[in-house]
């Protein structure tokens, strides 16, 4: 009998720059069963100039550095 494998993943799938130079980040949380997505949800958070970027996705850090150092 084949074993069912479940896996949870979280990926940053959207990074948006808003009109006031804030950065909105969307994270997709997925539950996979044998490699096939069976459920997902989204979480968003907003970063403002001067926020601590440690722990953020590397792409978010790079965008913030360029955008906020202009």
Backbone as ProteinMPNN parsed JSONL, in Angstrom:
{"seq_chain_A": "XXXXXXXXXXXXXXXXXXXXXXXXXXXXXXXXXXXXXXXXXXXXXXXXXXXXXXXXXXXXXXXXXXXXXX", "coords_chain_A": {"N_chain_A": [[0.842, -1.186, 0.0], [0.602, 2.166, -0.891], [2.153, 4.933, 0.638], [0.671, 7.855, 1.92], [1.724, 11.121, 1.427], [1.959, 14.152, 3.038], [2.516, 17.633, 2.73], [3.417, 20.872, 3.756], [3.744, 24.101, 2.469], [5.063, 27.414, 2.152], [5.119, 30.224, 0.159], [6.336, 33.276, -1.146], [4.408, 34.859, -3.355], [3.598, 37.146, -4.596], [4.586, 40.474, -4.976], [4.013, 43.754, -4.387], [4.316, 47.183, -5.231], [3.052, 49.951, -3.75], [1.23, 53.077, -4.222], [2.244, 54.911, -2.344], [4.832, 54.189, -1.865], [4.896, 52.013, -0.157], [5.249, 48.513, 0.463], [3.542, 45.718, -0.51], [3.132, 42.406, 0.426], [2.348, 39.179, -0.614], [1.734, 35.998, 0.629], [1.54, 32.637, -0.221], [0.077, 29.897, 1.168], [0.301, 26.478, 1.099], [-1.154, 23.214, 1.064], [-0.061, 20.095, 0.325], [-0.792, 16.951, -1.102], [0.716, 14.061, -1.753], [2.185, 15.529, -3.626], [0.275, 17.023, -4.956], [-1.701, 19.89, -4.908], [-4.025, 20.36, -2.358], [-5.23, 22.166, -0.766], [-5.248, 25.694, -0.117], [-4.234, 28.931, 1.06], [-4.118, 32.506, 1.53], [-1.953, 35.074, 2.731], [-1.38, 38.387, 3.653], [0.895, 41.123, 4.049], [2.064, 44.4, 4.896], [4.783, 46.547, 4.247], [6.566, 49.31, 5.459], [8.552, 52.227, 4.745], [11.53, 52.195, 6.517], [10.881, 50.061, 8.119], [11.923, 47.035, 9.757], [13.652, 44.712, 7.895], [14.632, 42.196, 8.246], [14.233, 38.716, 8.075], [12.412, 38.851, 6.055], [11.499, 37.798, 2.736], [14.161, 37.361, 0.423], [13.935, 38.633, -2.069], [12.065, 40.627, -1.515], [13.518, 42.161, 0.302], [15.553, 43.126, -1.382], [14.083, 44.676, -3.243], [12.946, 46.604, -1.523], [15.261, 47.869, -0.577], [16.271, 49.112, -2.886], [14.06, 50.726, -3.656], [13.545, 52.364, -1.393], [15.928, 53.674, -0.982], [16.152, 55.604, -2.854]], "CA_chain_A": [[0.0, 0.0, 0.0], [1.394, 3.398, -1.007], [2.027, 5.875, 1.749], [0.242, 9.214, 1.582], [2.648, 12.136, 1.939], [1.446, 15.509, 3.132], [3.571, 18.635, 2.865], [2.958, 22.255, 3.805], [4.735, 25.053, 1.977], [4.705, 28.832, 2.099], [5.948, 30.93, -0.803], [5.958, 34.646, -1.499], [4.05, 34.747, -4.768], [3.294, 38.454, -5.18], [5.176, 41.632, -4.307], [3.46, 44.936, -5.05], [4.702, 48.498, -4.741], [1.861, 50.789, -3.74], [1.441, 54.476, -4.617], [2.981, 55.678, -1.333], [6.103, 53.47, -1.704], [4.829, 50.857, 0.729], [5.37, 47.256, -0.26], [2.58, 44.714, -0.059], [3.667, 41.07, 0.155], [1.367, 38.103, -0.47], [2.3, 34.667, 0.825], [0.612, 31.539, -0.516], [0.289, 28.727, 2.011], [-0.26, 25.338, 0.389], [-1.095, 21.856, 1.599], [0.094, 19.168, -0.794], [-0.958, 15.521, -0.837], [1.437, 13.36, -2.821], [2.634, 16.501, -4.618], [-0.858, 17.726, -5.566], [-2.295, 20.858, -3.978], [-5.391, 20.039, -1.946], [-5.772, 23.343, -0.078], [-4.342, 26.841, -0.08], [-4.746, 30.179, 1.624], [-3.213, 33.624, 1.315], [-1.716, 36.0, 3.834], [-0.731, 39.609, 3.158], [1.383, 42.103, 5.016], [2.561, 45.626, 4.265], [6.024, 47.079, 4.807], [6.717, 50.757, 5.307], [9.934, 52.702, 4.784], [12.073, 52.187, 7.867], [10.598, 48.788, 8.786], [12.983, 46.033, 9.822], [13.454, 43.774, 6.796], [15.178, 40.871, 8.543], [13.191, 37.692, 8.049], [11.623, 38.972, 4.835], [12.004, 37.136, 1.54], [15.309, 38.084, -0.124], [13.476, 39.509, -3.155], [11.422, 41.771, -0.868], [14.603, 42.979, 0.849], [16.229, 43.809, -2.486], [13.181, 45.701, -3.77], [12.842, 47.664, -0.524], [16.531, 48.593, -0.55], [16.338, 49.977, -4.072], [12.956, 51.68, -3.627], [13.619, 53.304, -0.268], [17.196, 54.403, -1.006], [16.123, 56.584, -3.949]], "C_chain_A": [[0.884, 1.245, 0.0], [1.119, 4.311, 0.182], [1.621, 7.251, 1.256], [1.2, 10.197, 2.239], [1.981, 13.499, 1.892], [2.617, 16.458, 3.333], [2.917, 20.016, 2.887], [4.08, 23.159, 3.319], [4.169, 26.467, 2.042], [5.667, 29.509, 1.142], [5.419, 32.345, -1.001], [5.667, 34.623, -2.994], [3.657, 36.08, -5.41], [3.907, 39.547, -4.313], [4.704, 42.857, -5.081], [3.987, 46.205, -4.402], [3.473, 49.393, -4.862], [2.226, 52.25, -3.984], [2.277, 55.273, -3.633], [4.317, 55.023, -0.963], [6.087, 52.432, -0.584], [4.874, 49.609, -0.139], [4.386, 46.266, 0.339], [3.079, 43.344, -0.51], [2.562, 40.046, 0.379], [2.107, 36.771, -0.378], [1.208, 33.639, 0.568], [0.998, 30.355, 0.352], [-0.433, 27.556, 1.353], [-0.165, 24.072, 1.228], [-1.094, 20.928, 0.395], [-0.094, 17.739, -0.305], [-0.362, 14.793, -2.02], [1.807, 14.305, -3.971], [1.527, 17.288, -5.292], [-1.483, 18.649, -4.521], [-3.734, 20.466, -3.655], [-6.04, 21.202, -1.186], [-4.742, 24.463, -0.148], [-5.042, 28.017, 0.577], [-3.697, 31.252, 1.385], [-3.116, 34.466, 2.579], [-0.997, 37.203, 3.237], [-0.197, 40.424, 4.329], [2.006, 43.26, 4.244], [3.799, 46.09, 5.006], [6.122, 48.562, 4.48], [8.189, 51.13, 5.395], [10.395, 52.791, 6.242], [11.781, 50.908, 8.636], [11.827, 47.885, 8.767], [12.699, 44.968, 8.766], [14.02, 42.383, 7.084], [14.023, 39.872, 8.626], [12.289, 37.777, 6.834], [12.287, 38.176, 3.712], [13.12, 37.993, 0.933], [14.895, 39.042, -1.244], [12.822, 40.767, -2.595], [12.49, 42.711, -0.319], [15.298, 43.773, -0.248], [15.368, 44.938, -3.056], [13.105, 46.879, -2.81], [14.114, 48.503, -0.489], [16.637, 49.57, -1.716], [15.277, 51.081, -3.984], [13.16, 52.753, -2.558], [14.925, 54.075, -0.207], [17.246, 55.442, -2.11], [16.119, 57.994, -3.403]], "O_chain_A": [[1.808, 1.355, 0.806], [-0.012, 4.429, 0.653], [2.174, 7.751, 0.277], [1.46, 10.126, 3.44], [1.502, 13.94, 0.847], [3.585, 16.132, 4.019], [1.983, 20.286, 2.132], [5.233, 22.995, 3.717], [2.957, 26.675, 1.993], [6.884, 29.391, 1.286], [4.209, 32.575, -1.02], [6.565, 34.397, -3.805], [3.412, 36.145, -6.615], [3.768, 39.548, -3.089], [4.961, 42.984, -6.279], [4.092, 46.294, -3.179], [2.925, 49.567, -5.951], [3.402, 52.613, -3.953], [2.957, 56.219, -4.033], [4.863, 55.27, 0.112], [7.144, 52.015, -0.111], [4.572, 49.656, -1.331], [4.397, 46.01, 1.543], [3.408, 43.145, -1.679], [1.916, 40.039, 1.427], [2.978, 36.462, -1.191], [0.093, 33.758, 1.076], [2.125, 29.866, 0.277], [-1.632, 27.63, 1.081], [0.778, 23.885, 1.997], [-1.996, 20.964, -0.441], [0.383, 17.367, 0.767], [-0.859, 14.886, -3.143], [1.748, 13.926, -5.141], [1.812, 18.146, -6.127], [-1.756, 18.236, -3.394], [-4.554, 20.267, -4.551], [-7.255, 21.218, -0.989], [-3.538, 24.221, -0.226], [-6.27, 28.085, 0.639], [-2.543, 30.955, 1.079], [-4.052, 34.556, 3.374], [-0.102, 37.045, 2.406], [-0.748, 40.417, 5.43], [2.418, 43.112, 3.094], [3.862, 46.035, 6.235], [5.803, 49.0, 3.374], [8.978, 50.437, 6.038], [9.725, 53.39, 7.084], [12.365, 50.681, 9.696], [12.661, 47.969, 7.866], [11.614, 44.386, 8.751], [13.9, 41.485, 6.251], [12.969, 40.169, 9.188], [11.483, 36.877, 6.6], [13.49, 37.918, 3.746], [13.027, 39.221, 0.934], [15.443, 40.138, -1.356], [13.004, 41.855, -3.141], [12.375, 43.929, -0.46], [15.598, 44.954, -0.069], [15.869, 46.031, -3.32], [13.189, 48.031, -3.237], [14.042, 49.727, -0.381], [17.047, 50.718, -1.541], [15.583, 52.25, -4.218], [12.957, 53.937, -2.826], [15.027, 55.042, 0.547], [18.271, 56.098, -2.293], [16.096, 58.954, -4.173]]}, "name": "protein", "num_of_chains": 1, "seq": "XXXXXXXXXXXXXXXXXXXXXXXXXXXXXXXXXXXXXXXXXXXXXXXXXXXXXXXXXXXXXXXXXXXXXX"}
